[in-house]
Amino acid sequence: MNLQQVHHVDDAITSRHSVRAFLNKTVDAQIIKDILSVASRAPSGTNTQPWKIYVVTGKKRNEMVERVCKAQIELFTQPELASQYQETFAYYPENWISPFIDRRRENGWGLYGLLNIQKGEKEKMARQQLRNYQLFDAPVALYFTVNKAMGIGSKMDIAMMIQNVMIAAKARGLDTCPQAAWNHFHPIVLDVLGAPEDEELVCTIALGYANTDDIVNTFITPRIAVEEFTVFLDQ
């Protein structure tokens, strides 16, 4: 691999960020197929390739958004309904500790600050949260599922597949937003997808062309230095 190729790969990785506003611009189906074909080179334990991906566009995408948004709005007005929408696996810890909770807060308030949402403005927060389930207007939604018979390692495999999808998309001028938020509504999602009962929702990705004029897409999260998360051992 020459230096120019290295720069292309590095740029696709470092320029990727979660986009929260998309253009109403169709993504060619062949481009999506090409992305998934490249991304399928992700490693998986003993080559099980446990991922299954639903590409949802058009009327089916709109149906999904309508049903999940309706459920989210009902939850906002009737919090007692939360028991109906539980994740099948815990994405976040039950008890947060530093420095992770600090980074989470920095991320949340950094985004809200950019959007002029202050503490206590619950309706504004609810509207912004609803944007997740509107796919930030992206024309394409990718739903990643796994067979329930598989172990936690398969979720690691799918995570590597997801990263490949996002990098391959970026290399083709597309942007993405990976979303665990949809997992709460897996009964609705799997029903709309027509997925069999032995499948579990792992993650959702909004895919499309970024709206570069929207201020929300100027929000770039920081990264800590290599020295802070790496231990180099020699002798």
N, C-alpha and C positions, 0 to 999 in steps of 0.2 A: 504494500500500500504506500503510495507516494504522499508527500506532504499536502498536496491539494486535496486528495481524498480524505486525509485525516481532518482537514479543516471543514470539509463538507459534513462529515459525520458529527464532529464536535459542534458545529453550528446548529445542526438539526436537533441535537440534544439540549444545548444551552439556550436556544431560542424558544423552545417549547415552554409554554406556561398555560395555566387554566384560563381559557377564554370564556367570558360570561356575557357576550353579546355577539350574535352572528348575523350575517346578511341573509336575506331571503333569496338565496341563489342555489340552484339545484347542483348537486354533486353527481357527476357521471357514475353510473353503476360500475363501469369497467374500472374506474379509478379505485372504487371501494374494493373490488375483487383483487386488484393488484396489491393494495395495501394489506389485505388479509392473507394473500398468498405469501408475501414477503414476511409478514409478522408470524406466520405459522412455523418459521424456522426457530421460534423460541424453544429453549430446552424444556424438557419435562422428565420427571423421574421415570426411568426405564422406558422412555419414549411413549408414555401413555397418551399424550396429547389430549388431556381431559376436557379441553375447552369446547364449548358450543356457543355460537354467536348468532343472534338474531339481528338482522339489519332491517330497521323499521323506518319507512318513509311514507309520504302521502297521506291517504285517508286513515291508514292504520296508525300512523304516528299521531295524527290529530285525535283519534279516538283514545289513544293511550294518554296523551296530555290532558284531555278533557276529563277522563275518569279519575286520574290521579290528582289533578288539581282540585276537583270537587271533593275528594277525600281529605286533602290537606286543608282546605277551607273549613270543612266540617270539624276537623281536629282543632283548629284554631278557636272555633266558637264553642266546641264541646270537648275539652281536654280528656274527659272521662272515656272517650272512644279510643284512646291510645292503646289500650290492651288488645284491640283488634288488629293493630298493625305493629307487630314486633319483628325485629330482625331475626333471621334464622341463625345468625352467628354474630358475636360481639365484635364490631369493628374497632370500637374505642374501649379503653379500660373503664371499669366501674369506678375506680378511685384514681384520680389524676395525681401525679407528682411532678415536681420540677425536675428538669427544665422543660418538660413537654407541655405542661399546662401553660407555662409562660409563652411558649411559641404559639400555642393555639390562640391565646388571648391577643397576642400581637397581630396574628393573622386576621382574626375576626374584627378587631377594632380598627385595624389598618384599612380593611375593605369598607367597613361602615363609615369610617371617617371620610374616605374618598367620596362616598355617596351621600355625605351629610346626614347620616343617621346617628342620632345621639342615644345614650343610655336611657332606657325607659320608653323609647318611642316604639312600642310594641307593634303597632299597625304597620309602620314603615319596615320594621324587621320582618314581619310576616309577609309583606309584599315582596321583599327581596328574597326571602326563603322560597316563595312560590315560584320565583324565576327558575329555580332548579328544576321544577316539574314542568315548566314550559320549555325546558331544554335550552333556555336562553335564546330561543327562536331558531336554534339550529335545525336544518331540514332533515338531518339524519340522526337516528339514535341507534346505538349498538348495545345490545343486552347480552352480557356474558353469563352463562350458566354452567353448572357442573352437576354431574350425576351424584345424588346423595350418598351413593355407596362409596364414593371416593373419600380419601382422608384429607387432613388439613394441608398436606404437601401439595395436593392438586390446586389448592388456592394460590400457593406460591407459584406454581407453574403458570396459572392463568394470569397472575400479576405480571410475570415476565412477558407473556403474550400481549397484555394490555400496553405495557411500555413500548413494545415493538410496534404496535398499531399506532400509537401516538407519534412516535418518531418517524415512521414511514409516512404518516399523514403530513407531518410538518415538512418533510422533504419534498412533498408534492404541492406545497402551498396551501395546505389545509390546516385548520386548528381544531383543538379538542378540549373537552373538559370532563375528566373522570369524576364520577359521582357515586358515592356510597349512599347518599341520601335516599335514593330510590329503593334501597333494600327494605325499608320499613313497609313499603307497599307491594311487596313481592306477591301477595295473593292476587292483586289486581293485574300486575305486570304479567305474571305467568298465565293468567286467564286470557288476557288480550293476545298474548303470543301464541296461545294454544299449546303451550308446553306440557309435556307429560308430568304426572305426579312425582316421578322420581328425579326431577330436576330442581336445582336450587339456584336462585339468583345470587350472583357474586358482585357484579358491578355494572354500571351503565356509563356509556360515553356519549356525550353530545359531540357531533362531528359536522363541520361545515367551514365556510369562509368567514373569517373574523371581520366584525364591523370595527375598523380601525378608528372611526370617528367617535366611538362611544368611550367615555372617560373610564368606565369600569375596566376596560382592557389595558389601561396603563398601570394597573395594579400588578406588580411583580414581587413575589415573595422572596425574602433574602435566604441565603444559605450560610451555614456556619463553615468556618475554615476546616480544611482537611485535618489539620493538627488537633482539632477539637473532637473529632470522632474516630480517629485512627490511632492504633498502637503499632509501632514498628518494632519488631523483635529480630535480633540478629543472633547473638550468642547467649 
